[in-house]
Amino acid sequence: MLFVSINMNYKISRRAAALSPSLTLAIDSKAKQMKAEGQDVVGFGAGEPDFDTPQHIKDAAAKALAAGFTKYTPAAGIPELRQAIADKHKRDNNLTYKPSQIIVSCGGKHSCYNVIIATCEEGDEVIIPAPYWLSYPEMVKLAGATPVIVQTTDRTEFKLTPEALRQAITPKTRLLVLNSPSNPTGTVYTPEEIKALGDICVEKGVLIMSDEIYEHLLYDGATHRSVASFSPAHLEHTIIVHGFAKAWSMTGWRLGWCAAPEPIAKAIDAIQSHSTSNPTSFAQKGAVAALTGPQDHLKTWLAEFDKRRLFAWKKLNSIPGISCVNAKGAFYLFPNISRTGLKSTEFCARLLESEKVAAVPGIAFGADDYIRLSYATSLANIEKGLERLERFCRTLVR
Ligand SMILES: *Cc1c(COP(=O)(O)O)cnc(C)c1O
């Protein structure tokens, strides 16, 4: 036997090499390490509700597991769940989908990825308003397409205007990504604003990926209206992405879905059948219970989120150097830190170092003058964390 030592050249594919690793992870791992060392860290980084999954959902999954519902299901999900999702869209959005237009995937993130991979390729442009959920541009790059970032600011409540959308559209534009209510800003577009953007996409033949995962997390009387719901043409141009993570607090279950025009749903079904296959069988039974069972948990959660949101928003605007537009959805605030003179990465690193408060730098979402604070943590934590933030800002601004 002859062993030859080879200097392996682990060539990373162009697509994978083009990805930026998540910027949020550096701060997150530092915060976790500090906590593990016994330091009193206040975390505003959470991207998930701090409530447990409602009991009846867990019971339904446990029952399915005990009954041996542990084998492959159809790649696109069990018929019962696809029907329950179609019913949900009828009930909540007045949208008519056949179950064959619904594809259940391993999380809303997976659904976004499938949609982009199924519709975009080299030479295509995808319009993404910033601040954006950090995975969208990376997914577009993985598909070989080009993200076209359109910057918005707190002066327009982080809303993409019809004029800015028109300017960004070229003959190469394939897809517009909308996310209302928004992560990271909490912005909720009004029905009129959503319609105006949808009208332009219909006129120009641009598809819309509408990420509606925060649909039910609304405050101050804000309403959610799906862009798909304005006309049959809007429906034909829209792919809705949704999931169980946020409104049912099922982040670890890895279950989401998309509702798409038939040919796109078919393509995604094929992609999924050769990549992940079905999402976890017994988890899907829990998801059926989530959609068909009682929804009273949401009222309690929303009341709690709302209390925290109002407290945090008022407090933030009293801190020197900080200004914050009020969020009307999701569970994030996105304060402007530009008057402190620091950019977001340095701001968050120093805040963590000196005051043991973890926040996510806005640059991760394409907006370096801001930080993201999640209020999916107790009011007591929020009070403590914002006191520390104030003390920190007073060292920067007077
Ligand atoms: C949380 C989230 C998702 C989906 O999360 P999953 O855990 O994959 O279901 C999708 N879009 C946005 C904007 C989110 O914040």
The ligand as an SDF file (V2000), in Angstrom:
LIG
                    3D

 15 15  0  0  0  0  0  0  0  0999 V2000
  -38.6700   34.1210   11.7160 C   0  0  0  0  0  0  0  0  0  0  0  0
  -38.8180   34.5640   10.3040 C   0  0  0  0  0  0  0  0  0  0  0  0
  -39.0710   33.6540    9.2440 C   0  0  0  0  0  0  0  0  0  0  0  0
  -39.1680   32.1630    9.3520 C   0  0  0  0  0  0  0  0  0  0  0  0
  -38.5940   31.5520   10.3820 O   0  0  0  0  0  0  0  0  0  0  0  0
  -38.6530   29.9520   10.4650 P   0  0  0  0  0  0  0  0  0  0  0  0
  -38.1620   29.6910   11.8440 O   0  0  0  0  0  0  0  0  0  0  0  0
  -37.7780   29.4200    9.4060 O   0  0  0  0  0  0  0  0  0  0  0  0
  -40.0770   29.5390   10.2560 O   0  0  0  0  0  0  0  0  0  0  0  0
  -39.2490   34.1610    7.9740 C   0  0  0  0  0  0  0  0  0  0  0  0
  -39.1860   35.4760    7.7310 N   0  0  0  0  0  0  0  0  0  0  0  0
  -38.9460   36.3740    8.7020 C   0  0  0  0  0  0  0  0  0  0  0  0
  -38.8940   37.8070    8.3520 C   0  0  0  0  0  0  0  0  0  0  0  0
  -38.7340   35.9540   10.0160 C   0  0  0  0  0  0  0  0  0  0  0  0
  -38.4530   36.8480   10.9650 O   0  0  0  0  0  0  0  0  0  0  0  0
  1  2  1  0
  2  3  1  0
  2 14  2  0
  3  4  1  0
  3 10  2  0
  4  5  1  0
  5  6  1  0
  6  7  2  0
  6  8  1  0
  6  9  1  0
 10 11  1  0
 11 12  2  0
 12 13  1  0
 12 14  1  0
 14 15  1  0
M  END
$$$$
